[in-house]
Amino acid sequence: MSTVSKCIIPLFVLFVVFYGMKKKVLIYDTFLEGAKEGLMTAFNIFPSILAMVFAINIFLHSGLLETLFQVLSPILEMFHIPLSILPMAFVRPVSGTASLAIMNDIFIKLGPDSFAGRLASVIQGCTDTTIYVLALYFGSIKINKTRHALSTGLFADFIGILASFLIVSLFFG
């Protein structure tokens, strides 16, 4: 299997080159045009990504998240929802990688078969990286008015998190 996986990409490149030659396409020129388009796309979305990272860092360093966790702690304890899941629930709409890191931390500390581990897994599957998607994809095609998309996406994430709590409590609680 290892040999096959090492050969797939070179074989695909050879296929593209021979297919392009058969169709009489200027392969190198077409490649350069695609590379230029890719660089322009990266250049166009960079301000959106930079603004998103800047806003997230301001939010994380403001202390608002810790205050919110303290306020929500008694409510979560009342419904037997582990406090360790809150950081993942709040980070998931922003960053898939960060939420995976938090989920991995939950797995290491509590185990993947724990209530929190199962809850983290279901939240990971029931939600999306809404803010990242809006910043990247809407920024790449220069859509500036994202108010309705943002509120709808965050509402869907909220419903996904609530559904995760209900489903995991029902099946594993």
PyMOL commands that place a pseudoatom at each C-alpha (Angstrom):
pseudoatom trace, name=CA, resn=MET, resi=1, chain=A, elem=C, hetatm=0, pos=[0.000, 0.000, 0.000]
pseudoatom trace, name=CA, resn=SER, resi=2, chain=A, elem=C, hetatm=0, pos=[2.872, 2.358, 0.766]
pseudoatom trace, name=CA, resn=THR, resi=3, chain=A, elem=C, hetatm=0, pos=[4.347, 1.925, -2.728]
pseudoatom trace, name=CA, resn=VAL, resi=4, chain=A, elem=C, hetatm=0, pos=[0.987, 2.604, -4.360]
pseudoatom trace, name=CA, resn=SER, resi=5, chain=A, elem=C, hetatm=0, pos=[0.433, 5.784, -2.337]
pseudoatom trace, name=CA, resn=LYS, resi=6, chain=A, elem=C, hetatm=0, pos=[3.910, 7.041, -3.269]
pseudoatom trace, name=CA, resn=CYS, resi=7, chain=A, elem=C, hetatm=0, pos=[3.235, 6.501, -6.968]
pseudoatom trace, name=CA, resn=ILE, resi=8, chain=A, elem=C, hetatm=0, pos=[-0.238, 8.033, -7.227]
pseudoatom trace, name=CA, resn=ILE, resi=9, chain=A, elem=C, hetatm=0, pos=[0.764, 11.710, -7.395]
pseudoatom trace, name=CA, resn=PRO, resi=10, chain=A, elem=C, hetatm=0, pos=[3.590, 11.271, -9.945]
pseudoatom trace, name=CA, resn=LEU, resi=11, chain=A, elem=C, hetatm=0, pos=[1.303, 9.100, -12.075]
pseudoatom trace, name=CA, resn=PHE, resi=12, chain=A, elem=C, hetatm=0, pos=[-1.439, 11.721, -11.864]
pseudoatom trace, name=CA, resn=VAL, resi=13, chain=A, elem=C, hetatm=0, pos=[1.002, 14.458, -12.930]
pseudoatom trace, name=CA, resn=LEU, resi=14, chain=A, elem=C, hetatm=0, pos=[2.151, 12.334, -15.876]
pseudoatom trace, name=CA, resn=PHE, resi=15, chain=A, elem=C, hetatm=0, pos=[-1.470, 11.679, -16.825]
pseudoatom trace, name=CA, resn=VAL, resi=16, chain=A, elem=C, hetatm=0, pos=[-2.246, 15.418, -16.781]
pseudoatom trace, name=CA, resn=VAL, resi=17, chain=A, elem=C, hetatm=0, pos=[0.839, 16.217, -18.873]
pseudoatom trace, name=CA, resn=PHE, resi=18, chain=A, elem=C, hetatm=0, pos=[0.083, 13.545, -21.500]
pseudoatom trace, name=CA, resn=TYR, resi=19, chain=A, elem=C, hetatm=0, pos=[-3.611, 14.406, -21.578]
pseudoatom trace, name=CA, resn=GLY, resi=20, chain=A, elem=C, hetatm=0, pos=[-2.749, 18.096, -22.054]
pseudoatom trace, name=CA, resn=MET, resi=21, chain=A, elem=C, hetatm=0, pos=[-0.355, 17.217, -24.875]
pseudoatom trace, name=CA, resn=LYS, resi=22, chain=A, elem=C, hetatm=0, pos=[-3.042, 15.081, -26.515]
pseudoatom trace, name=CA, resn=LYS, resi=23, chain=A, elem=C, hetatm=0, pos=[-5.540, 17.984, -26.315]
pseudoatom trace, name=CA, resn=LYS, resi=24, chain=A, elem=C, hetatm=0, pos=[-2.832, 20.391, -27.581]
pseudoatom trace, name=CA, resn=VAL, resi=25, chain=A, elem=C, hetatm=0, pos=[-2.913, 22.582, -24.467]
pseudoatom trace, name=CA, resn=LEU, resi=26, chain=A, elem=C, hetatm=0, pos=[0.096, 24.739, -23.622]
pseudoatom trace, name=CA, resn=ILE, resi=27, chain=A, elem=C, hetatm=0, pos=[0.700, 22.962, -20.327]
pseudoatom trace, name=CA, resn=TYR, resi=28, chain=A, elem=C, hetatm=0, pos=[3.405, 25.201, -18.872]
pseudoatom trace, name=CA, resn=ASP, resi=29, chain=A, elem=C, hetatm=0, pos=[1.567, 28.433, -19.756]
pseudoatom trace, name=CA, resn=THR, resi=30, chain=A, elem=C, hetatm=0, pos=[-1.663, 27.074, -18.321]
pseudoatom trace, name=CA, resn=PHE, resi=31, chain=A, elem=C, hetatm=0, pos=[0.198, 26.058, -15.154]
pseudoatom trace, name=CA, resn=LEU, resi=32, chain=A, elem=C, hetatm=0, pos=[1.632, 29.578, -14.802]
pseudoatom trace, name=CA, resn=GLU, resi=33, chain=A, elem=C, hetatm=0, pos=[-1.820, 31.133, -15.253]
pseudoatom trace, name=CA, resn=GLY, resi=34, chain=A, elem=C, hetatm=0, pos=[-3.200, 28.858, -12.547]
pseudoatom trace, name=CA, resn=ALA, resi=35, chain=A, elem=C, hetatm=0, pos=[-0.324, 29.708, -10.213]
pseudoatom trace, name=CA, resn=LYS, resi=36, chain=A, elem=C, hetatm=0, pos=[-0.938, 33.434, -10.772]
pseudoatom trace, name=CA, resn=GLU, resi=37, chain=A, elem=C, hetatm=0, pos=[-4.647, 32.986, -10.019]
pseudoatom trace, name=CA, resn=GLY, resi=38, chain=A, elem=C, hetatm=0, pos=[-3.784, 31.059, -6.853]
pseudoatom trace, name=CA, resn=LEU, resi=39, chain=A, elem=C, hetatm=0, pos=[-1.457, 33.808, -5.675]
pseudoatom trace, name=CA, resn=MET, resi=40, chain=A, elem=C, hetatm=0, pos=[-4.058, 36.475, -6.416]
pseudoatom trace, name=CA, resn=THR, resi=41, chain=A, elem=C, hetatm=0, pos=[-6.668, 34.507, -4.472]
pseudoatom trace, name=CA, resn=ALA, resi=42, chain=A, elem=C, hetatm=0, pos=[-4.279, 34.202, -1.524]
pseudoatom trace, name=CA, resn=PHE, resi=43, chain=A, elem=C, hetatm=0, pos=[-3.539, 37.915, -1.770]
pseudoatom trace, name=CA, resn=ASN, resi=44, chain=A, elem=C, hetatm=0, pos=[-7.268, 38.756, -1.871]
pseudoatom trace, name=CA, resn=ILE, resi=45, chain=A, elem=C, hetatm=0, pos=[-8.226, 36.626, 1.142]
pseudoatom trace, name=CA, resn=PHE, resi=46, chain=A, elem=C, hetatm=0, pos=[-5.255, 37.644, 3.296]
pseudoatom trace, name=CA, resn=PRO, resi=47, chain=A, elem=C, hetatm=0, pos=[-6.947, 40.782, 4.742]
pseudoatom trace, name=CA, resn=SER, resi=48, chain=A, elem=C, hetatm=0, pos=[-10.019, 38.745, 5.730]
pseudoatom trace, name=CA, resn=ILE, resi=49, chain=A, elem=C, hetatm=0, pos=[-7.925, 36.079, 7.442]
pseudoatom trace, name=CA, resn=LEU, resi=50, chain=A, elem=C, hetatm=0, pos=[-5.779, 38.709, 9.176]
pseudoatom trace, name=CA, resn=ALA, resi=51, chain=A, elem=C, hetatm=0, pos=[-8.876, 40.530, 10.451]
pseudoatom trace, name=CA, resn=MET, resi=52, chain=A, elem=C, hetatm=0, pos=[-10.366, 37.264, 11.717]
pseudoatom trace, name=CA, resn=VAL, resi=53, chain=A, elem=C, hetatm=0, pos=[-7.172, 36.279, 13.557]
pseudoatom trace, name=CA, resn=PHE, resi=54, chain=A, elem=C, hetatm=0, pos=[-6.858, 39.778, 15.032]
pseudoatom trace, name=CA, resn=ALA, resi=55, chain=A, elem=C, hetatm=0, pos=[-10.483, 39.795, 16.235]
pseudoatom trace, name=CA, resn=ILE, resi=56, chain=A, elem=C, hetatm=0, pos=[-10.168, 36.315, 17.736]
pseudoatom trace, name=CA, resn=ASN, resi=57, chain=A, elem=C, hetatm=0, pos=[-7.018, 37.265, 19.631]
pseudoatom trace, name=CA, resn=ILE, resi=58, chain=A, elem=C, hetatm=0, pos=[-8.696, 40.376, 21.031]
pseudoatom trace, name=CA, resn=PHE, resi=59, chain=A, elem=C, hetatm=0, pos=[-11.666, 38.263, 22.128]
pseudoatom trace, name=CA, resn=LEU, resi=60, chain=A, elem=C, hetatm=0, pos=[-9.496, 35.555, 23.712]
pseudoatom trace, name=CA, resn=HIS, resi=61, chain=A, elem=C, hetatm=0, pos=[-7.298, 38.030, 25.604]
pseudoatom trace, name=CA, resn=SER, resi=62, chain=A, elem=C, hetatm=0, pos=[-10.186, 40.195, 26.787]
pseudoatom trace, name=CA, resn=GLY, resi=63, chain=A, elem=C, hetatm=0, pos=[-11.125, 37.805, 29.607]
pseudoatom trace, name=CA, resn=LEU, resi=64, chain=A, elem=C, hetatm=0, pos=[-14.710, 37.664, 28.379]
pseudoatom trace, name=CA, resn=LEU, resi=65, chain=A, elem=C, hetatm=0, pos=[-14.512, 33.933, 27.749]
pseudoatom trace, name=CA, resn=GLU, resi=66, chain=A, elem=C, hetatm=0, pos=[-13.448, 33.138, 31.340]
pseudoatom trace, name=CA, resn=THR, resi=67, chain=A, elem=C, hetatm=0, pos=[-16.253, 35.328, 32.690]
pseudoatom trace, name=CA, resn=LEU, resi=68, chain=A, elem=C, hetatm=0, pos=[-18.739, 33.571, 30.439]
pseudoatom trace, name=CA, resn=PHE, resi=69, chain=A, elem=C, hetatm=0, pos=[-17.501, 30.172, 31.653]
pseudoatom trace, name=CA, resn=GLN, resi=70, chain=A, elem=C, hetatm=0, pos=[-18.006, 31.246, 35.282]
pseudoatom trace, name=CA, resn=VAL, resi=71, chain=A, elem=C, hetatm=0, pos=[-21.547, 32.432, 34.541]
pseudoatom trace, name=CA, resn=LEU, resi=72, chain=A, elem=C, hetatm=0, pos=[-22.470, 29.271, 32.630]
pseudoatom trace, name=CA, resn=SER, resi=73, chain=A, elem=C, hetatm=0, pos=[-20.819, 26.878, 35.103]
pseudoatom trace, name=CA, resn=PRO, resi=74, chain=A, elem=C, hetatm=0, pos=[-23.797, 26.551, 37.514]
pseudoatom trace, name=CA, resn=ILE, resi=75, chain=A, elem=C, hetatm=0, pos=[-26.235, 26.038, 34.628]
pseudoatom trace, name=CA, resn=LEU, resi=76, chain=A, elem=C, hetatm=0, pos=[-24.056, 23.352, 33.054]
pseudoatom trace, name=CA, resn=GLU, resi=77, chain=A, elem=C, hetatm=0, pos=[-23.609, 21.567, 36.375]
pseudoatom trace, name=CA, resn=MET, resi=78, chain=A, elem=C, hetatm=0, pos=[-27.384, 21.511, 36.775]
pseudoatom trace, name=CA, resn=PHE, resi=79, chain=A, elem=C, hetatm=0, pos=[-27.684, 19.578, 33.478]
pseudoatom trace, name=CA, resn=HIS, resi=80, chain=A, elem=C, hetatm=0, pos=[-24.588, 17.431, 34.204]
pseudoatom trace, name=CA, resn=ILE, resi=81, chain=A, elem=C, hetatm=0, pos=[-22.656, 18.879, 31.254]
pseudoatom trace, name=CA, resn=PRO, resi=82, chain=A, elem=C, hetatm=0, pos=[-18.886, 18.851, 31.835]
pseudoatom trace, name=CA, resn=LEU, resi=83, chain=A, elem=C, hetatm=0, pos=[-17.251, 22.272, 31.994]
pseudoatom trace, name=CA, resn=SER, resi=84, chain=A, elem=C, hetatm=0, pos=[-14.298, 20.933, 29.982]
pseudoatom trace, name=CA, resn=ILE, resi=85, chain=A, elem=C, hetatm=0, pos=[-16.478, 20.927, 26.847]
pseudoatom trace, name=CA, resn=LEU, resi=86, chain=A, elem=C, hetatm=0, pos=[-17.156, 24.686, 26.898]
pseudoatom trace, name=CA, resn=PRO, resi=87, chain=A, elem=C, hetatm=0, pos=[-13.862, 25.822, 25.333]
pseudoatom trace, name=CA, resn=MET, resi=88, chain=A, elem=C, hetatm=0, pos=[-14.421, 23.472, 22.411]
pseudoatom trace, name=CA, resn=ALA, resi=89, chain=A, elem=C, hetatm=0, pos=[-18.022, 24.593, 21.957]
pseudoatom trace, name=CA, resn=PHE, resi=90, chain=A, elem=C, hetatm=0, pos=[-16.929, 28.234, 21.782]
pseudoatom trace, name=CA, resn=VAL, resi=91, chain=A, elem=C, hetatm=0, pos=[-13.849, 27.685, 19.619]
pseudoatom trace, name=CA, resn=ARG, resi=92, chain=A, elem=C, hetatm=0, pos=[-15.439, 25.306, 17.104]
pseudoatom trace, name=CA, resn=PRO, resi=93, chain=A, elem=C, hetatm=0, pos=[-17.177, 28.016, 15.011]
pseudoatom trace, name=CA, resn=VAL, resi=94, chain=A, elem=C, hetatm=0, pos=[-13.863, 29.853, 14.754]
pseudoatom trace, name=CA, resn=SER, resi=95, chain=A, elem=C, hetatm=0, pos=[-11.200, 27.226, 14.178]
pseudoatom trace, name=CA, resn=GLY, resi=96, chain=A, elem=C, hetatm=0, pos=[-11.435, 23.557, 13.317]
pseudoatom trace, name=CA, resn=THR, resi=97, chain=A, elem=C, hetatm=0, pos=[-7.798, 22.935, 14.202]
pseudoatom trace, name=CA, resn=ALA, resi=98, chain=A, elem=C, hetatm=0, pos=[-8.114, 24.563, 17.620]
pseudoatom trace, name=CA, resn=SER, resi=99, chain=A, elem=C, hetatm=0, pos=[-11.277, 22.600, 18.381]
pseudoatom trace, name=CA, resn=LEU, resi=100, chain=A, elem=C, hetatm=0, pos=[-9.521, 19.375, 17.355]
pseudoatom trace, name=CA, resn=ALA, resi=101, chain=A, elem=C, hetatm=0, pos=[-6.681, 20.235, 19.729]
pseudoatom trace, name=CA, resn=ILE, resi=102, chain=A, elem=C, hetatm=0, pos=[-9.170, 20.818, 22.560]
pseudoatom trace, name=CA, resn=MET, resi=103, chain=A, elem=C, hetatm=0, pos=[-10.940, 17.558, 21.712]
pseudoatom trace, name=CA, resn=ASN, resi=104, chain=A, elem=C, hetatm=0, pos=[-7.603, 15.727, 21.755]
pseudoatom trace, name=CA, resn=ASP, resi=105, chain=A, elem=C, hetatm=0, pos=[-6.881, 17.246, 25.171]
pseudoatom trace, name=CA, resn=ILE, resi=106, chain=A, elem=C, hetatm=0, pos=[-10.265, 16.001, 26.418]
pseudoatom trace, name=CA, resn=PHE, resi=107, chain=A, elem=C, hetatm=0, pos=[-9.426, 12.542, 25.045]
pseudoatom trace, name=CA, resn=ILE, resi=108, chain=A, elem=C, hetatm=0, pos=[-6.065, 12.528, 26.826]
pseudoatom trace, name=CA, resn=LYS, resi=109, chain=A, elem=C, hetatm=0, pos=[-7.435, 13.774, 30.166]
pseudoatom trace, name=CA, resn=LEU, resi=110, chain=A, elem=C, hetatm=0, pos=[-10.819, 12.027, 30.292]
pseudoatom trace, name=CA, resn=GLY, resi=111, chain=A, elem=C, hetatm=0, pos=[-10.694, 9.380, 27.568]
pseudoatom trace, name=CA, resn=PRO, resi=112, chain=A, elem=C, hetatm=0, pos=[-12.535, 9.111, 24.245]
pseudoatom trace, name=CA, resn=ASP, resi=113, chain=A, elem=C, hetatm=0, pos=[-15.210, 6.856, 25.767]
pseudoatom trace, name=CA, resn=SER, resi=114, chain=A, elem=C, hetatm=0, pos=[-15.994, 9.292, 28.585]
pseudoatom trace, name=CA, resn=PHE, resi=115, chain=A, elem=C, hetatm=0, pos=[-19.132, 11.409, 28.475]
pseudoatom trace, name=CA, resn=ALA, resi=116, chain=A, elem=C, hetatm=0, pos=[-17.028, 14.504, 27.667]
pseudoatom trace, name=CA, resn=GLY, resi=117, chain=A, elem=C, hetatm=0, pos=[-15.090, 12.616, 24.970]
pseudoatom trace, name=CA, resn=ARG, resi=118, chain=A, elem=C, hetatm=0, pos=[-18.246, 11.428, 23.270]
pseudoatom trace, name=CA, resn=LEU, resi=119, chain=A, elem=C, hetatm=0, pos=[-19.786, 14.879, 23.587]
pseudoatom trace, name=CA, resn=ALA, resi=120, chain=A, elem=C, hetatm=0, pos=[-16.694, 16.481, 22.040]
pseudoatom trace, name=CA, resn=SER, resi=121, chain=A, elem=C, hetatm=0, pos=[-16.833, 14.013, 19.144]
pseudoatom trace, name=CA, resn=VAL, resi=122, chain=A, elem=C, hetatm=0, pos=[-20.495, 14.687, 18.441]
pseudoatom trace, name=CA, resn=ILE, resi=123, chain=A, elem=C, hetatm=0, pos=[-20.000, 18.472, 18.672]
pseudoatom trace, name=CA, resn=GLN, resi=124, chain=A, elem=C, hetatm=0, pos=[-17.130, 18.151, 16.197]
pseudoatom trace, name=CA, resn=GLY, resi=125, chain=A, elem=C, hetatm=0, pos=[-19.481, 16.417, 13.758]
pseudoatom trace, name=CA, resn=CYS, resi=126, chain=A, elem=C, hetatm=0, pos=[-22.575, 18.576, 14.360]
pseudoatom trace, name=CA, resn=THR, resi=127, chain=A, elem=C, hetatm=0, pos=[-21.006, 22.010, 13.929]
pseudoatom trace, name=CA, resn=ASP, resi=128, chain=A, elem=C, hetatm=0, pos=[-18.904, 23.880, 11.413]
pseudoatom trace, name=CA, resn=THR, resi=129, chain=A, elem=C, hetatm=0, pos=[-16.170, 26.490, 11.426]
pseudoatom trace, name=CA, resn=THR, resi=130, chain=A, elem=C, hetatm=0, pos=[-18.618, 29.243, 10.525]
pseudoatom trace, name=CA, resn=ILE, resi=131, chain=A, elem=C, hetatm=0, pos=[-16.460, 32.313, 11.093]
pseudoatom trace, name=CA, resn=TYR, resi=132, chain=A, elem=C, hetatm=0, pos=[-13.502, 30.755, 9.289]
pseudoatom trace, name=CA, resn=VAL, resi=133, chain=A, elem=C, hetatm=0, pos=[-15.695, 29.796, 6.338]
pseudoatom trace, name=CA, resn=LEU, resi=134, chain=A, elem=C, hetatm=0, pos=[-17.161, 33.289, 6.124]
pseudoatom trace, name=CA, resn=ALA, resi=135, chain=A, elem=C, hetatm=0, pos=[-13.767, 34.964, 6.342]
pseudoatom trace, name=CA, resn=LEU, resi=136, chain=A, elem=C, hetatm=0, pos=[-12.092, 32.674, 3.843]
pseudoatom trace, name=CA, resn=TYR, resi=137, chain=A, elem=C, hetatm=0, pos=[-14.733, 31.931, 1.238]
pseudoatom trace, name=CA, resn=PHE, resi=138, chain=A, elem=C, hetatm=0, pos=[-16.714, 35.139, 1.356]
pseudoatom trace, name=CA, resn=GLY, resi=139, chain=A, elem=C, hetatm=0, pos=[-13.464, 37.104, 1.470]
pseudoatom trace, name=CA, resn=SER, resi=140, chain=A, elem=C, hetatm=0, pos=[-12.119, 35.291, -1.581]
pseudoatom trace, name=CA, resn=ILE, resi=141, chain=A, elem=C, hetatm=0, pos=[-15.097, 36.359, -3.705]
pseudoatom trace, name=CA, resn=LYS, resi=142, chain=A, elem=C, hetatm=0, pos=[-15.303, 39.787, -2.059]
pseudoatom trace, name=CA, resn=ILE, resi=143, chain=A, elem=C, hetatm=0, pos=[-18.673, 39.492, -0.327]
pseudoatom trace, name=CA, resn=ASN, resi=144, chain=A, elem=C, hetatm=0, pos=[-18.696, 42.106, 2.424]
pseudoatom trace, name=CA, resn=LYS, resi=145, chain=A, elem=C, hetatm=0, pos=[-22.261, 41.878, 3.706]
pseudoatom trace, name=CA, resn=THR, resi=146, chain=A, elem=C, hetatm=0, pos=[-22.177, 38.706, 5.799]
pseudoatom trace, name=CA, resn=ARG, resi=147, chain=A, elem=C, hetatm=0, pos=[-24.579, 39.672, 8.586]
pseudoatom trace, name=CA, resn=HIS, resi=148, chain=A, elem=C, hetatm=0, pos=[-27.335, 37.202, 7.732]
pseudoatom trace, name=CA, resn=ALA, resi=149, chain=A, elem=C, hetatm=0, pos=[-24.909, 34.414, 6.818]
pseudoatom trace, name=CA, resn=LEU, resi=150, chain=A, elem=C, hetatm=0, pos=[-23.040, 34.921, 10.098]
pseudoatom trace, name=CA, resn=SER, resi=151, chain=A, elem=C, hetatm=0, pos=[-26.154, 34.931, 12.275]
pseudoatom trace, name=CA, resn=THR, resi=152, chain=A, elem=C, hetatm=0, pos=[-27.600, 31.914, 10.448]
pseudoatom trace, name=CA, resn=GLY, resi=153, chain=A, elem=C, hetatm=0, pos=[-24.336, 29.969, 10.661]
pseudoatom trace, name=CA, resn=LEU, resi=154, chain=A, elem=C, hetatm=0, pos=[-23.836, 30.719, 14.353]
pseudoatom trace, name=CA, resn=PHE, resi=155, chain=A, elem=C, hetatm=0, pos=[-27.454, 29.809, 15.073]
pseudoatom trace, name=CA, resn=ALA, resi=156, chain=A, elem=C, hetatm=0, pos=[-26.954, 26.502, 13.249]
pseudoatom trace, name=CA, resn=ASP, resi=157, chain=A, elem=C, hetatm=0, pos=[-23.807, 25.898, 15.317]
pseudoatom trace, name=CA, resn=PHE, resi=158, chain=A, elem=C, hetatm=0, pos=[-25.740, 26.660, 18.509]
pseudoatom trace, name=CA, resn=ILE, resi=159, chain=A, elem=C, hetatm=0, pos=[-28.483, 24.209, 17.523]
pseudoatom trace, name=CA, resn=GLY, resi=160, chain=A, elem=C, hetatm=0, pos=[-25.798, 21.633, 16.655]
pseudoatom trace, name=CA, resn=ILE, resi=161, chain=A, elem=C, hetatm=0, pos=[-24.232, 22.033, 20.102]
pseudoatom trace, name=CA, resn=LEU, resi=162, chain=A, elem=C, hetatm=0, pos=[-27.616, 21.730, 21.828]
pseudoatom trace, name=CA, resn=ALA, resi=163, chain=A, elem=C, hetatm=0, pos=[-28.464, 18.672, 19.748]
pseudoatom trace, name=CA, resn=SER, resi=164, chain=A, elem=C, hetatm=0, pos=[-25.092, 17.179, 20.668]
pseudoatom trace, name=CA, resn=PHE, resi=165, chain=A, elem=C, hetatm=0, pos=[-25.825, 17.595, 24.373]
pseudoatom trace, name=CA, resn=LEU, resi=166, chain=A, elem=C, hetatm=0, pos=[-29.258, 16.031, 23.966]
pseudoatom trace, name=CA, resn=ILE, resi=167, chain=A, elem=C, hetatm=0, pos=[-28.109, 13.122, 21.805]
pseudoatom trace, name=CA, resn=VAL, resi=168, chain=A, elem=C, hetatm=0, pos=[-25.108, 12.214, 23.958]
pseudoatom trace, name=CA, resn=SER, resi=169, chain=A, elem=C, hetatm=0, pos=[-27.182, 12.532, 27.138]
pseudoatom trace, name=CA, resn=LEU, resi=170, chain=A, elem=C, hetatm=0, pos=[-29.905, 10.358, 25.649]
pseudoatom trace, name=CA, resn=PHE, resi=171, chain=A, elem=C, hetatm=0, pos=[-27.603, 7.609, 24.344]
pseudoatom trace, name=CA, resn=PHE, resi=172, chain=A, elem=C, hetatm=0, pos=[-24.693, 7.730, 26.796]
pseudoatom trace, name=CA, resn=GLY, resi=173, chain=A, elem=C, hetatm=0, pos=[-25.963, 9.679, 29.835]
for i in range(1, 173): cmd.bond("trace and resi %d" % i, "trace and resi %d" % (i + 1))
show_as sticks, trace
zoom trace
